[in-house]
Each structure stands twice: as C-alpha cells, then as structure tokens.
Amino acid sequence: MAVKKSLLNVTVNSPDALRLARWWADALDGEILAENEGWFVIVSLGEGRPGLAFQKVESVSSGSRLHLDFGVDDMNAAVEGLVAAGATLIAERSMPGVTWTTLADPDGNEFCVAEHG
C-alpha cells in the first residue's frame, strides 16, 4: 500500500523565529497556530493550504535557510520508502506533541517528514 504524503509546511530557519513568523502572518493575513516558546512557530494561511513554519537556529550563514515539511499517514513506511529511493536519514527528532524525521534528498537538501492523520 502506498503511503499518503502531503506538503504541510514550508519552513524557514531564522535566529528570531517568532519575530519573523509574526511578520509573515501579518503580511499574508495568516494566523499563528503554535509558538513553541519561539523555537518552532507555525503560521496557518487558511484551510487546505500548506502552512509556513519558522525554526529558530543560531545562524543562517551555514546550511539550508528553507526546507519542506511533509505529512504522511505512516511515518515508518514513508521514511523507509524515501531512504530506499535515495534519501539520507539525518536524524529522528521530537518535541512535546510531535515527532519527525529529518532526511536529505540525493543533492543534500534537507526536508522533514512527520505523521499527520
């Protein structure tokens, strides 16, 4: 059975994630759904549209500034399938209420996968 995948968020790395999320929420008439103490801020742009997320990082001078977050109905199967197709497993991560896996595509671009019902 194929694993259902959907784009949840486009995630932007920022030294001040909450400030940047507030700016984009105002600019796009969005709504901040979760602040997570400024570490990972989620902005809704409306029903049926991918969200914007802002992740706090110390510096944006190295690594990716932007990545995609995918929602899947079976995270283990999705990660296995993506790795079999050439993705590289970077890390398993979690915070209260959510667990996700960070992977990289064949060119090294990072993206995240989380179970989403």
Secondary structure per residue as TSV (DSSP state, phi and psi in degrees):
chain	resnum	aa	ss	phi	psi
A	1	M	-	360.0	133.4
A	2	A	-	-72.9	143.3
A	3	V	-	-84.0	129.0
A	4	K	-	-74.8	131.0
A	5	K	E	-127.5	142.8
A	6	S	E	-145.7	149.4
A	7	L	E	-75.1	120.2
A	8	L	E	-92.5	-52.7
A	9	N	E	-142.0	152.4
A	10	V	E	-102.8	122.1
A	11	T	E	-108.7	132.5
A	12	V	E	-113.2	130.2
A	13	N	E	-83.6	137.6
A	14	S	E	-154.8	143.3
A	15	P	T	-66.5	-22.9
A	16	D	T	-130.8	77.1
A	17	A	H	-60.7	-40.8
A	18	L	H	-66.0	-43.5
A	19	R	H	-60.2	-46.2
A	20	L	H	-67.6	-39.3
A	21	A	H	-62.2	-42.8
A	22	R	H	-61.6	-40.5
A	23	W	H	-61.7	-49.5
A	24	W	H	-67.0	-37.6
A	25	A	H	-59.4	-44.8
A	26	D	H	-65.7	-43.9
A	27	A	H	-64.2	-32.6
A	28	L	T	-111.4	15.4
A	29	D	T	53.3	40.0
A	30	G	-	-93.2	-178.1
A	31	E	E	-135.3	130.8
A	32	I	E	-73.9	120.8
A	33	L	E	-92.9	-33.9
A	34	A	E	-150.4	136.9
A	35	E	-	-105.1	-28.6
A	36	N	G	45.6	47.9
A	37	E	G	55.3	31.4
A	38	G	G	78.6	2.3
A	39	W	T	-84.0	-42.7
A	40	F	E	-143.3	106.8
A	41	V	E	-108.8	129.6
A	42	I	E	-111.0	129.7
A	43	V	E	-114.8	125.5
A	44	S	E	-89.2	136.1
A	45	L	-	-107.1	8.3
A	46	G	S	119.7	158.6
A	47	E	T	-55.0	133.2
A	48	G	T	80.8	1.7
A	49	R	S	-112.8	142.5
A	50	P	-	-59.1	151.4
A	51	G	E	-91.2	174.9
A	52	L	E	-109.9	139.5
A	53	A	E	-128.9	149.0
A	54	F	E	-128.7	119.8
A	55	Q	E	-111.1	128.3
A	56	K	E	-73.9	128.7
A	57	V	-	-133.2	156.0
A	58	E	S	-67.3	-39.0
A	59	S	-	-150.0	143.1
A	60	V	S	-101.8	10.3
A	61	S	S	-74.6	-20.6
A	62	S	S	-124.8	147.5
A	63	G	S	81.4	-169.3
A	64	S	-	-78.4	141.5
A	65	R	S	-97.0	-17.1
A	66	L	E	-141.5	137.4
A	67	H	E	-149.8	165.8
A	68	L	E	-99.2	144.5
A	69	D	E	-115.1	128.0
A	70	F	E	-111.8	141.8
A	71	G	E	-100.9	137.1
A	72	V	E	-132.4	158.5
A	73	D	S	-88.6	-13.1
A	74	D	-	-147.1	97.8
A	75	M	H	-63.4	-43.7
A	76	N	H	-60.3	-46.6
A	77	A	H	-65.5	-39.5
A	78	A	H	-64.5	-46.3
A	79	V	H	-63.1	-44.8
A	80	E	H	-57.0	-46.2
A	81	G	H	-64.8	-40.8
A	82	L	H	-67.9	-39.9
A	83	V	H	-65.9	-42.1
A	84	A	H	-61.9	-29.5
A	85	A	T	-86.0	-0.4
A	86	G	T	118.8	-2.1
A	87	A	-	-73.3	157.6
A	88	T	E	-111.4	130.8
A	89	L	E	-74.0	124.7
A	90	I	E	-97.8	-52.8
A	91	A	E	-168.3	152.1
A	92	E	E	-97.1	132.1
A	93	R	E	-134.9	159.0
A	94	S	E	-158.4	159.0
A	95	M	E	-147.7	167.0
A	96	P	T	-50.8	122.0
A	97	G	T	92.8	-10.5
A	98	V	E	-151.6	141.3
A	99	T	E	-126.2	139.5
A	100	W	E	-146.0	165.2
A	101	T	E	-120.5	132.7
A	102	T	E	-99.7	129.6
A	103	L	E	-127.6	171.8
A	104	A	E	-129.8	141.4
A	105	D	-	-74.7	176.1
A	106	P	T	-58.0	-21.7
A	107	D	T	-93.1	1.8
A	108	G	S	92.4	5.1
A	109	N	-	-76.1	123.2
A	110	E	E	-78.5	148.4
A	111	F	E	-150.9	162.4
A	112	C	E	-121.0	150.6
A	113	V	E	-128.6	129.9
A	114	A	E	-135.9	147.9
A	115	E	E	-71.2	132.8
A	116	H	-	-143.9	114.9
A	117	G	-	-70.8	360.0
